[in-house]
């Protein structure tokens, strides 16, 4: 799989590159120091994964993510946000912009490699612990007034699968809960993402809460 690194700190880029280049199945195809350069390189190389820092000069990571997500030619590029700060408002804005997930820069090497491979496969792009934090953020917010409109095209089983994704369950856990195979669970989720035009599970979680499929908990 091909990876693009976008970070304004050369030391960070070199550290990630040194780690990723040791893997036989991962190739770092390009590096950029800001979002504008990263976007150009994404169009040139069409990487499977773009690891993008949130805070950069010229064009920041959120805007770079938004532009990648809006470009049909880059539909196969999964953006994973890099941040020093954990789960903050920047990260939520990045997820809304179309990011597949995010990593904190002090991640251990094994987790980084796992995250890159998982994101490239388009499967569980947010770890359950991160999904739970995302849920905790959304359950404190009021529901929008036009809830449910986005979900009309889903079958009842697809809606059930989406609700379980929003609870932070993996495909295997969803399969156990719905008494189906993991492959069938993945099929339901993929169909739901296609109907809702969600690039990945991260956006599916956002849609589940913003549409009212999963209701906020009472305080």
C-alpha positions in Angstrom: 0.0 0.0 0.0 1.1 3.6 -0.7 1.3 6.3 2.0 1.7 10.1 1.7 3.1 11.9 4.8 2.0 15.5 5.3 3.5 17.3 8.3 5.4 20.6 8.7 7.9 19.0 11.1 10.7 17.2 9.2 11.6 15.2 12.2 8.1 13.8 12.6 8.0 12.9 8.9 11.4 11.2 8.9 10.4 9.2 12.0 7.2 7.9 10.5 8.9 7.3 7.2 11.7 5.3 8.8 9.1 3.1 10.5 6.8 2.6 7.6 9.6 1.9 5.1 10.7 -1.1 7.1 7.5 -2.9 6.2 7.4 -4.9 3.0 3.8 -4.1 2.2 4.0 -0.3 2.9 5.7 2.3 0.7 5.9 6.0 1.5 5.5 7.6 -1.9 5.9 11.3 -1.0 6.2 13.8 1.8 4.8 17.3 2.1 5.3 20.2 4.6 1.8 21.7 4.2 -1.7 20.9 3.1 -1.4 22.6 -0.3 1.6 20.6 -1.2 0.0 17.5 0.2 -3.1 17.9 -1.9 -1.0 18.2 -5.1 1.0 15.1 -4.2 -2.2 13.2 -3.4 -3.4 13.9 -6.9 -0.1 12.9 -8.4 0.5 9.7 -6.5 -3.1 8.6 -5.5 -1.9 7.0 -2.2 -4.0 4.6 -0.2 -3.4 6.5 2.9 -2.6 10.2 3.6 -1.3 10.8 7.1 -2.0 14.5 7.6 -1.1 16.7 10.5 -3.9 19.0 11.7 -2.0 22.2 12.3 0.2 23.3 9.4 1.0 26.5 7.6 -0.6 27.6 4.2 -3.3 25.0 4.2 -4.1 23.2 7.5 -5.0 19.5 7.8 -8.7 20.1 8.1 -8.9 22.1 4.9 -6.6 19.6 3.1 -8.9 16.8 4.2 -12.0 18.6 3.0 -10.5 19.1 -0.4 -9.4 15.5 -0.7 -12.9 14.3 0.3 -14.5 16.6 -2.2 -12.4 15.5 -5.1 -13.9 12.4 -6.9 -10.5 11.6 -8.3 -9.2 11.1 -4.7 -12.1 8.8 -3.6 -9.7 6.0 -2.9 -7.5 8.1 -0.6 -8.2 7.6 3.1 -7.1 10.5 5.3 -5.8 9.7 8.8 -5.3 12.8 10.9 -2.1 13.2 13.0 -2.5 15.3 16.2 -0.5 16.1 19.3 -3.6 16.8 21.3 -5.8 13.8 21.4 -9.5 14.1 20.9 -10.2 17.8 20.5 -12.4 20.1 18.5 -9.9 20.1 15.6 -10.4 16.3 15.3 -14.1 16.5 15.2 -13.9 19.1 12.5 -11.5 16.9 10.6 -13.9 13.9 10.9 -16.8 16.1 9.6 -14.5 17.2 6.7 -14.0 13.5 5.7 -11.1 12.1 7.6 -11.2 8.3 8.1 -9.8 8.6 11.7 -6.9 10.0 13.6 -3.8 9.1 15.4 -2.0 10.8 18.3 1.7 11.3 17.4 3.0 9.5 20.4 1.3 6.3 19.2 3.5 3.1 19.6 5.0 1.8 16.4 2.9 -1.4 16.4 -0.3 0.6 16.6 0.7 2.9 13.8 1.4 0.0 11.5 -1.9 -1.7 12.4 -3.8 1.6 11.9 -2.3 2.2 8.5 -3.2 -1.3 7.3 -6.7 -1.2 8.7 -7.4 2.2 7.2 -6.0 1.1 3.8 -8.5 -1.8 3.8 -11.4 0.6 4.4 -12.6 -1.4 7.4 -12.7 -0.4 11.1 -11.1 3.0 10.7 -11.7 4.1 14.2 -10.5 2.0 17.2 -13.3 1.2 19.6 -11.8 3.4 22.3 -11.7 6.4 19.9 -15.3 5.7 18.8 -16.4 5.7 22.4 -14.8 9.1 22.9 -16.5 10.3 19.7 -19.8 9.1 21.1 -19.2 10.8 24.4 -18.7 14.1 22.5 -21.9 13.7 20.5 -24.2 12.5 23.3 -23.7 15.9 25.0 -25.1 17.8 22.0 -28.8 18.5 21.2 -30.2 16.6 18.2 -30.8 18.6 15.0 -34.3 19.3 14.0 -34.3 17.4 10.8 -33.3 14.0 12.3 -33.8 10.8 10.3 -34.1 12.2 6.8 -30.7 10.8 5.8 -31.6 7.3 6.8 -34.8 6.7 4.8 -33.0 4.7 2.2 -31.6 2.1 4.7 -33.2 -1.2 5.3 -34.0 -2.1 8.9 -31.0 -4.4 9.1 -28.7 -1.7 7.7 -30.0 0.8 10.2 -29.4 -1.7 13.0 -25.8 -2.3 11.8 -25.2 1.5 11.6 -26.5 2.0 15.2 -24.1 -0.7 16.4 -21.2 1.0 14.6 -22.1 4.2 16.4 -21.9 2.3 19.7 -18.3 1.5 18.9 -18.7 -2.2 18.0 -16.4 -4.0 15.6 -17.7 -6.0 12.7 -17.3 -9.3 14.7 -19.2 -7.8 17.6 -21.9 -6.5 15.3 -22.2 -10.0 13.8 -22.6 -11.5 17.2 -25.2 -9.0 18.2 -27.2 -9.4 15.0 -26.6 -13.2 14.8 -25.1 -13.0 11.3 -21.6 -13.6 9.8 -18.9 -10.9 10.0 -19.0 -10.8 6.2 -22.7 -10.1 6.2 -22.2 -7.4 8.9 -19.5 -5.8 6.7 -21.9 -5.9 3.7 -24.6 -4.1 5.7 -22.2 -1.5 6.8 -20.7 -1.0 3.3 -24.2 -0.7 1.8 -25.2 1.9 4.4 -22.0 3.9 3.7 -22.8 3.9 0.0 -26.4 5.0 0.5 -25.4 7.7 2.9 -22.4 8.7 0.9 -20.2 8.2 3.9 -16.5 7.7 3.0 -15.9 5.5 6.0 -17.0 4.4 9.5 -16.0 7.7 11.1 -18.5 9.6 9.0 -21.0 6.8 9.6 -20.8 7.4 13.4 -21.2 11.2 12.9 -24.3 10.6 10.7 -25.8 8.1 13.2 -25.8 10.8 15.9 -26.6 13.8 13.8 -29.5 12.0 12.1 -31.0 10.8 15.5 -30.6 7.1 14.8 -28.7 6.8 18.0 -30.1 9.2 20.6 -28.0 11.1 23.2 -27.9 9.8 26.7 -29.6 11.8 29.4 -27.1 13.7 31.5 
